[in-house]
Amino acid sequence: MDARTINSGLSVSPQITAEDVKTAKDHGFRAIICNRPDGEGMDQPNFEEIETAAKALGLEARYLPIVAGKVQDEDAEAFGKLLEELPGPVLAYCRTGTRSATLWSLAVAKTRPVADILAATQAAGYDMGGVVRRIANGGKTPTDRADAQFDVVIVGGGAAGIAVAASLKARKPNLEMAIIDPADIHYYQPGWTMVGSGIFEAPKTAKTMGSLIPAGVHWIKSAVAAFEPKDNAVILDGCRVVKYRRLIVAPGLKLDWNRVEGLVDTLGQNGVTSNYRYDLAPYTWELVKGMKSGRAVFTQPPMPIKCAGAPQKALYLSGDHWHREGVLDRIDIQFMNAGGVLFGVKDYVPALQSYMNRYKADLNFFHNLKAVDGPAKKAWFEVKEPETEARTVEVDFDMLHVVPPQVAPDFIRVSPLADAAGWVDVDQATLRHKTHENIWSLGDVMNAPNAKTAAAARMQAPIVAENVADDIEGRSPTAIYNGYGSCPLTVEKGKIVLAEFGYGGTLLPSFPRWLIDGTKPTRAAWFLKETVLPPFYWKAMLRGKEWMVKPEKVTAR
């Protein structure tokens, strides 16, 4: 018997035999549902045999036969009622288990998110892509008519999505384009580090989404439920269908706060904060200003994360404030890094290490935050050092700055666009999907091995726009992405180590060394971060002005 768990109340299985019923009983199942019609296969035991064996063992058994490929809406309703009536856990079976998994998916569609349903069935080994539109429609069969159709659809209205829309519109003004995003507000997230150190005011990092959508681009204010790339369709919540000729996927990533036990309950209080949230960054500054002694703990989760330097930036600017206030000697700074190095590009490590020394910060590598008790001011870290057994350490804190684990959004991870790790699977040079030739991706959600920063999206946007325009003209891609990313590491108020690098850690400086030597802290880089980049973001990047990021053209292949 090959029982595959869907949830605690249901498992599904390929065809079972009367002998398997005893195994089912031993595994704790209390009821069996047969979804395979009698006589479908020559060697198939009929339901009466299964029912007799079940009754002899005190198990309930029900017969809900479904013809392969013909799961009707009423069948799903009947399956749902059986799950309510029968004692659990229940084992449902058909020839392969697919019909049973499909019935469950449709039966719970009204009460569970599409992504959760797809994740549960995918984990059990069943692909529900063929019925995703019905799942999104509450388990009912929708019409196949598209509610809207565009030349180009862009999923995501963050930095990457709006920038690529503006760049593509500049190249192809007559394209019918749409951006899909449910958010009302667009945030300048690189500014939150400065909010957390009292340099920027939080409201200056936010603008309404409607004010930023490029002129002539439609805004569909909705969440995406699923993708149907074979039909060139995006399924929205509520089962509205948007069709496209070309698709650009740029929804960013998901901050998985719930992966750290107890964290959500204590964020914004008990000394627990994070610059990774608009509403919490001001609390970081409140804590830093108020701290005169005690222990300050700063965490960094496993990669990938957006802006790999941000966990350190919070530490440096906090340490600098305490240094200027004359209280640094009374504050114990601990940096808990799930990785094994201070920064992934070695050329920048000496300068960064000198500031860790300046602020007397203890570096604790291979420490991954697992749980927090805010009222008790305690945190627990799993320590996985090479060639040693994992252990858990308890750390007291007075201030805890947390960077949450980060993953691709649920609707991406369970989609046909994702790789095994859940990220959109692209060619790292052209940013075109490896399987679906009319799909591109950029920003934090795709799997090219570059740093996930706004500067990377700024470089990627014109490259994707150029390559989509090439495709429209019937040409092969002519713009190549070199992996560029930038991380302005705010090591003290007034100085920044401007890390700029590409694939493989290759240094890719934008300025001559006499102006800004990126491997050393400079005031010029601080001026860039504080004064130049915010208006540059709002008025250039999001408006398709490609200053310093014109795509590098190559001969068509």
TIMARLO-734082 format. One line per 4 residues: for each residue y, x, z of C-alpha. Coordinates in pm, whole numbers, plus 50000, padded with zeros to 5 digits. Layout:
# TIMARLO-734082
Y/X/Z ~ ... $
END
This chain:
# TIMARLO-734082
50000/50000/50000 ~ 50340/50137/49894 ~ 50587/49943/50111 ~ 50950/50044/50048 $
51210/49952/50307 ~ 51511/49749/50193 ~ 51636/49679/50545 ~ 51490/49620/50890 $
51378/49271/50795 ~ 51233/49330/50448 ~ 51023/49577/50255 ~ 50902/49537/49898 $
50592/49669/49733 ~ 50399/49687/49410 ~ 50088/49469/49387 ~ 49880/49466/49704 $
49514/49385/49761 ~ 49343/49179/50028 ~ 49252/49507/50201 ~ 49621/49605/50209 $
49699/49300/50421 ~ 49532/49469/50721 ~ 49753/49774/50660 ~ 50056/49549/50645 $
49959/49397/50978 ~ 49917/49744/51130 ~ 50265/49838/51007 ~ 50416/49546/51195 $
50473/49300/50911 ~ 50450/48935/51017 ~ 50482/48760/50682 ~ 50408/48822/50313 $
50578/48679/50004 ~ 50406/48698/49667 ~ 50648/48704/49372 ~ 50388/48770/49103 $
50233/48476/48913 ~ 49854/48456/48926 ~ 49684/48576/48608 ~ 49960/48814/48501 $
49718/49109/48501 ~ 49344/49138/48446 ~ 49278/49329/48771 ~ 49523/49134/48981 $
49400/48956/49298 ~ 49527/48598/49303 ~ 49749/48468/49577 ~ 49471/48267/49743 $
49287/48591/49827 ~ 49601/48742/49981 ~ 49679/48421/50170 ~ 49326/48395/50313 $
49337/48757/50435 ~ 49683/48702/50584 ~ 49588/48385/50772 ~ 49280/48556/50916 $
49512/48818/51068 ~ 49773/48573/51189 ~ 50030/48651/50916 ~ 50235/48392/50728 $
50206/48398/50347 ~ 50418/48227/50080 ~ 50391/48202/49702 ~ 50713/48227/49499 $
50598/48335/49151 ~ 50858/48480/48913 ~ 50798/48554/48546 ~ 50895/48916/48471 $
51256/48942/48356 ~ 51332/48579/48437 ~ 51470/48565/48788 ~ 51666/48239/48800 $
51953/48161/49036 ~ 51744/47898/49211 ~ 51463/48153/49260 ~ 51700/48378/49453 $
51812/48085/49668 ~ 51449/48000/49744 ~ 51376/48363/49834 ~ 51673/48368/50070 $
51549/48053/50243 ~ 51204/48205/50288 ~ 51358/48509/50454 ~ 51537/48276/50694 $
51227/48071/50771 ~ 50956/48337/50796 ~ 50908/48563/51096 ~ 51012/48918/51019 $
50970/49181/50914 ~ 50858/49050/50576 ~ 50667/49227/50298 ~ 50742/49094/49947 $
50550/49212/49641 ~ 50512/49170/49264 ~ 50370/49404/49000 ~ 50610/49692/49076 $
50836/49548/49348 ~ 51133/49510/49113 ~ 51130/49130/49105 ~ 51119/49119/49484 $
51406/49367/49512 ~ 51603/49165/49256 ~ 51547/48840/49444 ~ 51675/48997/49765 $
51980/49145/49588 ~ 52081/48809/49448 ~ 51996/48620/49768 ~ 52231/48829/49983 $
52503/48873/49719 ~ 52738/48624/49884 ~ 52736/48803/50218 ~ 52706/49174/50138 $
52920/49416/49935 ~ 52783/49505/49592 ~ 52779/49875/49675 ~ 52569/49816/49988 $
52315/49612/49793 ~ 52290/49873/49519 ~ 52258/50152/49775 ~ 51976/49976/49963 $
51773/49903/49649 ~ 51844/50247/49504 ~ 51716/50412/49822 ~ 51395/50209/49785 $
51358/50328/49426 ~ 51482/50019/49239 ~ 51769/50010/48990 ~ 51965/49684/49002 $
52202/49783/48720 ~ 52068/49505/48502 ~ 52179/49234/48745 ~ 52491/49394/48889 $
52714/49138/48723 ~ 52518/48857/48888 ~ 52532/49035/49224 ~ 52909/49071/49190 $
52923/48700/49107 ~ 52768/48601/49438 ~ 52413/48596/49301 ~ 52493/48350/49023 $
52456/48409/48651 ~ 52805/48462/48502 ~ 52914/48421/48146 ~ 52915/48741/47942 $
53270/48678/47821 ~ 53518/48952/47914 ~ 53818/48840/48115 ~ 54027/49119/47963 $
53985/49403/47714 ~ 54185/49723/47665 ~ 54182/50037/47455 ~ 54178/50248/47774 $
54098/50142/48128 ~ 54183/50373/48419 ~ 54012/50318/48754 ~ 54239/50438/49033 $
54613/50432/49087 ~ 54644/50752/49288 ~ 54799/51079/49173 ~ 54534/51142/48909 $
54521/50787/48771 ~ 54894/50733/48732 ~ 54956/51084/48599 ~ 54690/51053/48329 $
54818/50707/48234 ~ 55170/50846/48189 ~ 55047/51148/47992 ~ 54829/50938/47763 $
55102/50678/47710 ~ 55338/50957/47603 ~ 55085/51067/47339 ~ 54975/50721/47228 $
55255/50472/47302 ~ 55080/50184/47127 ~ 54759/50196/47330 ~ 54671/49888/47533 $
54605/50043/47874 ~ 54529/49914/48222 ~ 54510/50071/48567 ~ 54273/49905/48816 $
54368/49953/49181 ~ 54391/49705/49472 ~ 54646/49902/49676 ~ 55005/49789/49726 $
55131/50133/49830 ~ 55097/50475/49668 ~ 55116/50774/49904 ~ 55229/51132/49852 $
54945/51266/50062 ~ 55040/51637/50040 ~ 55343/51544/50252 ~ 55140/51430/50551 $
55093/51785/50680 ~ 55472/51808/50697 ~ 55491/51469/50871 ~ 55244/51598/51131 $
55477/51889/51205 ~ 55800/51690/51223 ~ 55944/51817/50893 ~ 55908/51502/50681 $
55944/51138/50784 ~ 55638/50931/50700 ~ 55820/50659/50499 ~ 55939/50921/50252 $
55576/50978/50148 ~ 55521/50619/50035 ~ 55634/50406/49740 ~ 55521/50071/49608 $
55245/50090/49349 ~ 55431/49856/49117 ~ 55727/50093/49096 ~ 55507/50377/48974 $
55280/50217/48712 ~ 55406/50351/48375 ~ 55598/50107/48159 ~ 55369/49930/47916 $
55056/49987/48128 ~ 54893/49677/48279 ~ 54816/49680/48651 ~ 54501/49495/48753 $
54531/49458/49129 ~ 54164/49441/49219 ~ 53878/49650/49354 ~ 53597/49769/49129 $
53250/49642/49217 ~ 53040/49819/48954 ~ 53020/49978/48610 ~ 52818/49875/48307 $
52869/50172/48073 ~ 52611/50046/47824 ~ 52832/49740/47770 ~ 53165/49926/47808 $
53247/49704/48105 ~ 53395/49738/48452 ~ 53296/49464/48696 ~ 53564/49369/48947 $
53523/49197/49281 ~ 53469/48830/49207 ~ 53275/48923/48892 ~ 53572/48941/48660 $
53478/49158/48364 ~ 53716/49411/48208 ~ 53598/49572/47885 ~ 53720/49900/47743 $
53691/50127/47444 ~ 53747/50430/47663 ~ 53730/50463/48040 ~ 53898/50713/48275 $
53762/50724/48631 ~ 53997/50853/48902 ~ 53964/50654/49226 ~ 53981/50953/49462 $
53731/50996/49743 ~ 53637/50811/50060 ~ 53729/50931/50409 ~ 53413/50856/50606 $
53557/50820/50957 ~ 53251/50627/51076 ~ 53023/50925/51019 ~ 53156/51076/51343 $
53027/50870/51635 ~ 53303/50722/51849 ~ 53586/50851/51630 ~ 53716/50523/51490 $
53750/50376/51839 ~ 53977/50656/51962 ~ 54191/50750/51661 ~ 54561/50735/51742 $
54506/50751/52117 ~ 54355/50974/52386 ~ 54495/51280/52209 ~ 54284/51223/51894 $
54473/51235/51566 ~ 54455/51330/51198 ~ 54704/51422/50926 ~ 54464/51262/50677 $
54606/50917/50752 ~ 54960/50793/50696 ~ 54976/50607/51025 ~ 54832/50894/51229 $
55036/51192/51104 ~ 55338/51094/51322 ~ 55104/51086/51623 ~ 55005/51446/51546 $
55370/51551/51582 ~ 55404/51346/51899 ~ 55107/51530/52051 ~ 55226/51872/51937 $
55575/51819/52080 ~ 55440/51694/52410 ~ 55177/51962/52466 ~ 55277/52239/52706 $
54930/52359/52809 ~ 54562/52281/52757 ~ 54314/52300/52473 ~ 54389/52198/52114 $
54086/52161/51886 ~ 54115/52146/51506 ~ 53812/52050/51295 ~ 53703/52104/50937 $
53399/51915/50797 ~ 53156/52038/50529 ~ 53289/52069/50177 ~ 53391/51904/49955 $
53711/51771/50108 ~ 54053/51700/49963 ~ 54283/52000/50012 ~ 54050/52249/50176 $
54347/52419/50344 ~ 54478/52107/50518 ~ 54266/52150/50834 ~ 54421/52494/50883 $
54773/52380/50798 ~ 54773/52148/51099 ~ 54666/52438/51320 ~ 54922/52685/51185 $
55221/52454/51212 ~ 55116/52340/51560 ~ 55068/52699/51671 ~ 55405/52795/51525 $
55577/52518/51720 ~ 55411/52623/52045 ~ 55504/52986/51971 ~ 55870/52891/51919 $
55868/52680/52236 ~ 55727/52968/52440 ~ 55414/52784/52552 ~ 55154/52937/52318 $
55007/53156/52592 ~ 54918/52842/52788 ~ 54742/52669/52497 ~ 54382/52739/52397 $
54352/52683/52020 ~ 54000/52631/51881 ~ 53924/52601/51509 ~ 53587/52432/51450 $
53482/52493/51089 ~ 53157/52351/50950 ~ 53162/52629/50689 ~ 53107/52999/50728 $
53437/53145/50602 ~ 53804/53093/50678 ~ 53893/53025/50313 ~ 53676/53009/50002 $
53883/53259/49798 ~ 53868/53597/49971 ~ 54203/53726/49843 ~ 54387/53488/50077 $
54179/53552/50389 ~ 54365/53860/50524 ~ 54699/53677/50542 ~ 54539/53367/50695 $
54342/53570/50948 ~ 54661/53744/51060 ~ 54807/53404/51149 ~ 54493/53297/51330 $
54537/53615/51534 ~ 54907/53545/51583 ~ 54830/53203/51733 ~ 54532/53343/51929 $
54304/53084/51771 ~ 53929/53116/51824 ~ 53731/53073/51501 ~ 53405/52884/51543 $
53211/52877/51218 ~ 52917/52644/51136 ~ 53051/52387/51387 ~ 53041/52030/51250 $
53195/51745/51451 ~ 52938/51475/51526 ~ 53073/51264/51811 ~ 53389/51202/52014 $
53453/51039/52351 ~ 53829/50989/52355 ~ 53879/50863/52712 ~ 53660/51146/52846 $
53837/51400/52620 ~ 53506/51540/52497 ~ 53373/51624/52150 ~ 53027/51727/52035 $
52957/51966/51749 ~ 52634/52042/51569 ~ 52606/52419/51523 ~ 52394/52532/51228 $
52418/52909/51202 ~ 52207/53085/50937 ~ 51847/53153/51037 ~ 51885/52988/51378 $
51786/52649/51512 ~ 52055/52383/51514 ~ 52208/52313/51852 ~ 52475/52084/51995 $
52775/52208/52191 ~ 53013/52003/52404 ~ 53382/52086/52391 ~ 53660/51952/52614 $
53999/51891/52456 ~ 54350/51779/52536 ~ 54439/51737/52168 ~ 54189/51690/51887 $
54297/51703/51522 ~ 54011/51565/51312 ~ 53947/51602/50940 ~ 53688/51334/50854 $
53376/51386/50639 ~ 53450/51293/50279 ~ 53230/51139/50009 ~ 53265/50963/49677 $
53352/50590/49705 ~ 53053/50360/49748 ~ 53094/50194/49407 ~ 53087/50538/49244 $
52787/50676/49436 ~ 52561/50387/49334 ~ 52683/50373/48974 ~ 52527/50505/48651 $
52819/50749/48630 ~ 52720/50953/48936 ~ 52520/51273/48972 ~ 52255/51316/49242 $
52523/51391/49502 ~ 52722/51080/49414 ~ 53014/51234/49220 ~ 53110/51143/48862 $
52912/51377/48638 ~ 53144/51556/48394 ~ 53158/51861/48173 ~ 53372/52098/48380 $
53572/52220/48080 ~ 53656/51894/47898 ~ 53616/51653/48197 ~ 53420/51422/47971 $
53117/51246/48116 ~ 52795/51429/48039 ~ 52610/51113/47932 ~ 52869/50855/47828 $
53097/51000/47561 ~ 53373/50742/47596 ~ 53421/50811/47970 ~ 53629/51083/48137 $
53702/51159/48500 ~ 53960/51358/48695 ~ 54087/51403/49047 ~ 53879/51417/49363 $
53591/51196/49246 ~ 53441/51413/48972 ~ 53192/51694/49021 ~ 53360/51994/48855 $
53353/52284/49107 ~ 53730/52302/49160 ~ 53947/52250/49468 ~ 54028/51884/49528 $
54408/51900/49540 ~ 54704/51714/49393 ~ 54788/52029/49199 ~ 54445/52019/49038 $
54502/51656/48934 ~ 54842/51756/48794 ~ 54669/52009/48568 ~ 54380/51779/48480 $
54589/51477/48377 ~ 54731/51619/48051 ~ 54394/51775/47968 ~ 54215/51441/47992 $
54502/51271/47808 ~ 54483/51527/47528 ~ 54106/51497/47498 ~ 54112/51117/47497 $
54380/51129/47226 ~ 54161/51371/47030 ~ 53869/51131/47060 ~ 54081/50841/46936 $
54173/51054/46634 ~ 53806/51135/46572 ~ 53833/51498/46684 ~ 53631/51698/46933 $
53810/51787/47259 ~ 54074/52057/47216 ~ 54200/52095/47576 ~ 54007/52296/47833 $
54034/52287/48213 ~ 54003/52626/48383 ~ 53946/52488/48733 ~ 54306/52538/48847 $
54391/52420/49193 ~ 54665/52507/49437 ~ 54687/52495/49813 ~ 55021/52578/49977 $
54904/52698/50319 ~ 55187/52636/50565 ~ 55125/52929/50799 ~ 55456/52889/50985 $
55773/52685/50952 ~ 55957/52851/50666 ~ 55666/53048/50515 ~ 55369/52958/50297 $
55069/53139/50152 ~ 55056/52983/49805 ~ 54690/52991/49706 ~ 54640/52928/49332 $
54298/52978/49182 ~ 54046/52848/48932 ~ 53673/52841/48875 ~ 53488/53119/49052 $
53786/53203/49272 ~ 53984/53355/48985 ~ 54350/53392/49086 ~ 54577/53183/48862 $
54936/53241/48984 ~ 55209/53026/48833 ~ 55491/53264/48920 ~ 55553/53637/48876 $
55451/53841/49176 ~ 55807/53957/49243 ~ 55904/53594/49299 ~ 55598/53461/49486 $
55306/53684/49585 ~ 55051/53415/49662 ~ 54837/53640/49880 ~ 55124/53685/50128 $
55343/53440/50321 ~ 55676/53384/50147 ~ 55991/53180/50200 ~ 56008/53104/49829 $
55674/52921/49848 ~ 55804/52722/50147 ~ 56110/52619/49947 ~ 55875/52507/49670 $
55665/52296/49910 ~ 55950/52144/50110 ~ 56218/52093/49847 ~ 56079/52116/49494 $
55733/51959/49497 ~ 55807/51610/49638 ~ 56063/51512/49370 ~ 55853/51697/49114 $
55560/51473/49209 ~ 55750/51145/49191 ~ 55975/51219/48893 ~ 55764/51450/48675 $
55390/51435/48742 ~ 55373/51056/48773 ~ 55598/51010/48469 ~ 55400/51221/48225 $
55638/51518/48223 ~ 55398/51810/48187 ~ 55615/52094/48311 ~ 55407/52411/48350 $
55082/52222/48277 ~ 55075/52182/47900 ~ 54706/52185/47802 ~ 54562/52510/47678 $
54450/52429/47325 ~ 54128/52563/47179 ~ 53974/52540/46836 ~ 53773/52221/46796 $
53404/52279/46835 $
END
